Amino acid sequence: MRMKLTRRTFNLGLGSLALTAPAGRLNAQELAEKQFLGYAVGADDIKTVDPHFSVGTGELVGPYYEGLLAFPDGLVTNEGLRPGLATEWSVAQDGVTWTFKLRKGVQWHQGHGDFTAEDVKFSIERVKDPAVASPFADSLSAIGSVTVIDPHTVEIKTSRVEPSLPALLVNNQGGYIVSKHAVEAGVDLRTHPIGTGPFMFQEYRPRESQILVRNENYWGGTPKIERFTVLFMADDSTRQLALRSGDVHAIELPARQDVVGGMRDAGMIVDLMAPANMFSLLFNLKHKPLDDIRVRKALAGAIDRSALVQFLGKDVAAPELSPLPGGYLGHTDDVPYTPYDPQKSKDLLKEADHGGGLNLSMVCSNSNIYLSPMQVIQEMWKQIGVNLELKVVDHPTYHRLIREDVNPVVIYGAYRYPLTGTIYLTQFYHSKSAIGKPTASLNFSHYGEIIPGVDDLLDQARTELDQKKQVKLWEEAQRKITEDVVSVPLMTRKYAMARSPKLDLGSEPKSFYAINEKTRLLK
């Protein structure tokens, strides 16, 4: 699911609010009398809406929280970032001392006082604190210190020259600012968010909905939407029916050609958005026989990426060959990937003493975005004598179990911002990110821990100031990862959302739904 909600963004809910249109403005398209919107997500509940931990479907934090900077409406990019809670920023000649001037007059929700530099310092240090264990800590690792100069000025010093620092402080994951007062007062941000954004928390109904109301005192202007409701609907068909019947105005949609076509035929607008998750298989080197590269090559060579893309549809998916997704700075397809060759795969299995067949078992999420491609791969592997048992569990359980090392093979879809090799390659392939370590992230293969990996290359790239040299280091890392066959990049699958034609977003959703002061419901 992709519903990034930024400054002056998001407004999905249910209800009624009469708005008076400016004279002569809405002759062709008049506003609907009721301006409450409903949005259905593909989850049965939330795990947390604490912005420094929230990674799951349905956990919409952007209506509440903001960063020092903001994405352009509807677009995830490293460039063209806008002022958010900071009005201006600059870096000193030393290249490591940054000064951010903060917006005055911003209030925290529900009486938690003024937004100040103390909140910025508190938030950054909270994300970085190992005891807090935010999954986004690595994204702010370049920050050495945060100093409050005055209530509306903060100085950030980096431990190395980091030109992309502003992009790390955007309204995204570790860049969100939380209220120091609220946290220290004991407010549980997991279920009761306190932010500065255009919408405030009203009610959470477990396994049913989140209800938000507009922030009348929002610094960017009072939102037109009075409240919205986010409904939990894990079943794809139920969400589609709710949109068709008019019970909601937008839904998360499975990114499959047939589903997209069906919604379009029903008169709905379908938005396909990127950058999106690249899906890969990661081989757990701790599990036999995956410690044998011949077995890994056999499994990799039995996967036909073109068939996976055809299954999902050319509009929604594209094949990937490299461990770093296409479109990221440093990406290259010049890697020694294992081509599709079922007969070669059979020969490799025989050479590895598995000519009589191989049995594997793995847990898999019941989420369509994970289960469907794994079922296709299951059939592909059957053709070379590999019987894969899929033990289907709910999505939160899947995420818990794969972090307990239960799987010989993990399927995982991810995108990481900023769109460079630093965070993506580090999280999946650096030894410090191996599952089970205190610094664990997404290294399900234990690459670099079980066999030598790419730690040195990634560490050098992280501190390299010459971008051309930095790119070459990332390219070399991709080639080594591919040569060792610790993962099989499969495809990038776009995010899909469907909405009623009555929902006018006010901007083109290239990467996410940016719902702002121009967003409206039409008659």
N, C-alpha and C positions, 0 to 999 in steps of 0.2 A: 504494500500500500504506500502511496505517496501523497501526503496532504501536508505540505509545508505551509505554515501559516505565519506571516510576518507582520511587521508594523503596518497598521491599518488594514489587516487582512483577516479573513475567515469570518463566516457568519452563518453557519448552518443550524437550523432549529425548527421548531414547530410553534404555531400559534397565530395571532393576528395583530396587526398594527396598521392603522390607517395613516398614510402619508399624503401630504398635499404637494402636488407637483408644481414646479415653477410655471408661471403662465407662459404659454406658447412653446414649451420645451418638449412636451410629450404627446404631440398631436399624432405622430405615426405610431409610437410605442408608449402606451400608458402604463403606469405602475399598477401592479395588482394592489388591491385594498389591503390584503394581508401580506406582511413582509417578514413572516417567521419562516425559517427554512429548516428542512430536515435532511440529514446526511447519514447514510447507513454504511458502516464499516464492516469488513470481513473478519470480525473477531467476536468471540463470545463474552469477552470482558477485557479489562485493562490489567496490567501488572503494576504499572506506576505511571504517574504523570509528573514526577519529579524530572525536570528537564536535563539534569545531569546524569540520569540513569535511563530515561525512556528510549527504548529502541524498537518497541513492538507495534504491531498493527493496532490501530484504534486509539493509540495513546497520543492524543493531539495536544501538544503543549504550546504551539505557536499563538493561539488566541490569547493566552495569558502572559507569555514572556517575550522579552525582546533582548537583542544584543546591542553592543556598542555601535555596530554597523548593521545594515540591512541589505538583503538581496534586492535587486530590481524585481518588480512585481512579476511573478510567474516564471522566473528564470534563476537556476542555480549556475553561478559563474564565479570565476576568480576576479573578474574585471567589472568595472562600473558599479561598485558597491556604494550604497547611499548612507547618509547619516541616520543613525538610529537613536540610541540613548546618548551617543556622543555626537556633538555638532561639528567638531573638527579634530584632526589628528595630524601629528608631524613626527619626524624622526630627526635626531641630532646628527651632526657630522660623524660621530663615532659609529653610527649605524646600529647601535644597540639600545639607545635611550629614546623611548617613545613617549610623547605627551598627548593625552586625550582630554579635550575640553568637553564637559558633560552638560547635557540639557538641563536647564533650570525649570523648576515648577512641576516636575513630574512626581506624581503621587503613587505609592504602593496601594494595591487594592485593600479594601476592608479595613481602612484606618491604620495601616502599618507605617505611616509617616512618609517623609520625603525620600526620594531616591537621591543618594549621594555617592561620593567616591568610596566611602566605606563599604557600600554594597558591591562595588566592582572588585575591590581588593578581596573581600570575603568570598565572592563567587569564584574568582580565579583560584584562590588558595584552596577552596573546597574541592574543586575539580582535581587539582594536583595532589591533594593529600592522600597518601597511600592508605591511611586508615579509613578514609571515605570510600575508596575503591570505585571511583567512577570509571566506566568503560571508556570515557573520553579523555582520560588523564594524559595519554600519550600525545594527543593533539596539541596540548599546551606545554609540552616538555621543554620547548625553547625558552619559556618565560622563567627568568631567574628570580626576579623580585617585583613586587607591586608596592608603590609608595603613594600615600595620600598627600597631595600638596595642599589642597584646600577642599572644601566640600564639593566643588565642581571641577576639580582638576586631579587627574591621576597620572602617575609616571610609571611606566612599565619598562623594566630593563630585561633584555634577553641575554642568555648565556652565550649566544653566537649571533652573527648577523642573520636576521630572518626577515627578508623582504616581504614575505607573505603574512606577516603577523596580523595586519588588518583583516585578512580573509579568515583568520582563525577566530576572530572575535565577532563574527557575524551572528545573526539570529539562527544558530544551528548547533545542536548538541552542546559541546562544552563552552560555546560562546554565549549561551543564555545567562542573563544576570538574575539572581534570586535575592530575596529580601533577607538581609542579615537579621533584622529585628524579628521577622516571622520565624526563622529557623531557631534562633536563640530563645524565642518565646515558646517553643515546643510544637509549632504547627507542623503537622505531618504532610509534607509536600507530595507524598506518594498518592494521596487521595484528595488533598485540599490545597491546590495551587494558589500561590499569592504572587502576582506579577505586576507589571506596569502596562500591559497591553490593552487593546481595545475591548476585551471581554473579560468578565470576572466569573469565577466559579460560583454556582448556585447550589447544585445538588449532584451527587453521584449515586446512581441506583445500580448496585452490583448485578452484572449479567444482563443489564437492561439499557442504561443510557447514562450520558453525561449531560447536564443542563447548565448552560452559561447565559449570563445576561450582559447587556452592554455596559461599558464603563462610561458613565455620564461625564466624568471628569478627564477623559483621555486627552493627553496633550496634543494629539493629532486631530482633534475634533470629535464631537460626539458621533459614534457610529449610527447609521440609519437603522440598522437591524437591532431590534429590542432584545431578542434572545434567540438562541438556536439550540437544538437538541441533536446530539450525536448518538445514534442508535446502534447497538451491537447486534449484528445479524451475520453470524458465521456462515450460514448457508447461502451459496451463490444464487440459487434460484429464488430464494425468499427476497433477497435484495432486489433482484431484477423485477420481480412482481411488484414490490413496493414502489419502485420507480414508475413502472408502467401504470399503476393504479393511482399515482399522484400522492401517495402517502409520504413520500420523501421527494426531494428535488435533485439529489445527487447521490451516487453510490460508488463504492470501490467495485471495479469490474475485473473479472479474470481476463488476463491479457491473452486471449485466444481468438483466432480469426473468426471462428463461427459465432462466438459470443459477441464480438464487436459488430459483426454483420447483422446479427439479430437485433441488437439495440438500435443500430442505424435504421434498419427496416421498420422498427417501431416508432421512428420519428425522433429518437433521442440524439443528442450530440455526444459523440465519443471523443475524448481527448487522450491521445497517446503521447506520453511525456518521457523525456530523457534529460540528463543522464539517469540511467536506471541500473538496477542490480545486474551484475554479471554473475552467472551461476557457474560454479566449478565443483568437481569432485575432488576431495582431498583424501589421500591414502594415508591411513594411520600406520606409521612405520613400526609402532609397538606391537601391532597385531600380525602374527604369522597368518598366511604366507606373504603379506604385503611388504614385509621387509626384503623380499626378493624382487629386484628390479625387473626380472623377466616376467613375473606375474603382473606387476604394475603396467609394463608395456603391453602385455596381452590384453588387459582390461581396457587400457586406453585405446588400443588399435581396433577394438571391437565396437567403438562408439562412432556412429555416423552423424556428425553434427548437422549435415544438410537435412537428414530425416527429422531431427529434433526441431529444426527451424520450420520445416514443412508442416510438422504436426501442429505447431503453435500458430504459424502463419507468417508470411513475409512482412506484413505490416507491423507486426508486434515483436519480432525476434530477429536477431542477426548472429551468425556464428562468431566465436572467438577462438583464437589460437594461443594467445599469450597470457601469462599470469596477471599482467596489468591490463585492464580494460582499454579498448580503443577509445580515443578521445582524451586520454589522460596525458599530461606532459611526461615524456619519457617512454611512452608505449612504442613497441616495435613488434611486427609480425615476423621479423627475421629471427625465428627461434627454431630449434631442432625438434619440432613437435612430432608425435607419433601419428602417422597417417592411418586412415581407415583401411584395414586389411584383415578381414576375419581369418583367412587361411594362415597368415603370419601369426596371428594371435593363437590359433590352435597349435602351431608348431612351437611357440614359446612356452605354452602350458605343458606340452609334452616334454620339452627340454627341462622344465622345472619339476618334472615328476608329477604332473597333474593331468596327464593325458587322458586318464579315465574319468575326469570331471572334477569340479571344484564346487564346494558348497560354502556360501557366505550368508550371513544374516545381519541385518541392520535395522535400527529403528528409523522411521521416516515420519515426518510431519504430515498430518492430514490436510494441511493447507494445499490448495490446488497448485500453487506455484512450485511446490516441492514434490508432491506426490505424482503429478502427471508426468513430468520428465523422468522421474525414477522408474515409473512403470514402463516407459518406452525403453529406457536403458536395460531394465530387467529382461525384456524380450530380446534385445540385442545380445546381451551376455549369454542368454540361453542358447543362442546359435553357435557359440564356441564351447559349450559344455559347462558353463558356469551357472549354477542354480542360486539365485539370489532371493532370500526370504525377506520380505518387507514387513516389519512389525509396525503398524500404523498407530501413532499416538497423537494427542492434541499438540498444537504448536508450542505452547509454553513448556510442556513436558519434553518435547523434542529438544528444545534449547537447553533444558537442564541436563538431559541425558548425554548429549554430545559433549558437554563440558565435564562429564564424568568418564570420558574415554570408553564408552561402551561400544562404539562403532568401529569396524575396520575401514569403513568408507563413510565420509560425511559429504552430503550435498549442502551447499551454502550459497546464498545469493547476497551480494553486497555492493554498495557503492560507498565511496568515502570522499569527503570534501576536506581540503582543497583537492582538485583533480590533478594530482601529481603522484609520483611513485612513492613518496615518503611514507604516508600513513598506510596506504593499501598494502604495499609489499611488506612493510614492517609488521603489520598486524597478522598477516597470514604466513609469513615465512621467516621471520627473525626468531632466533632461539629463545629470546626473552619473552616472546609471546606464546610459547608452547603451553598447552593446556596442563594445568596442575601447578604451574609456577605462580608465585605471588604477583608477578607481572603479566600473567596470562592474558591473551587476547583471543585470537582466532587461529592460532597455529595448531590445527587439529592433526597435522601430519607429524608433528614433533621434529620438523626439519631443522637441522643445525644442532639438535639435541641428540638424535640417534645417529645421523650421518652428518658430515661437514656440510654447512649450508652457505648462506650468502651474507652472514652478519657483517663481515668486513666491508663488503661492497655497499651495503645499505648504510652503515655507519659513516663511511666516507662520503656517500651521496648526501646525507643529511647535513653535513657541514661544508659541502663544496659551494663556493661562491660563484664560480664560473658555471653558468647554466649549461653550456655545451658539454663540459666535463661531467657535470651532474647527470645529464641525460645519458651519456655513454656508460656511466656506472650503473644506472638503472637498466639499460639495455643488456649489459653484461650479466646482471643479476637475473633478468628474465631468461636469458639463454641457459644459465646454469640450472635454474629451477626446472626448466623444461627438459633439459638433458637428464636430470635425475628423476624425472617422472614422479614427482611427489604430488602432483595435482593434474587434473584434466580440465582446462577451461572449456566450457561448453557453448555458452551463448549469452548475449545480453537480451533481456526481456523487458520491454518498455512497461512503464506504469500505465494502467488504463483506468479512466474514470468515465462514467456516463452521467449526463445531466439532462434535465428537462430544458427544452428551448426557452422556457419561461425564466430560466436562470441566466441572467446577463452578468458575466463575471467582470466586465469592464476592462479586461486585459487578456492577452493571449496566454493560455497556460502551457508554456513550453516545457517547464520542469515540474510545476506544481500549481495547485489552485491558489492564486493570490486574490483573495476577495477583499476589496477595499471600499473606499467611500463611493466609488462609481458603481459598485455591484448592486444589482436590484432584481426584484422579481417583476416580470411583466405580466400583463393580463393575458 
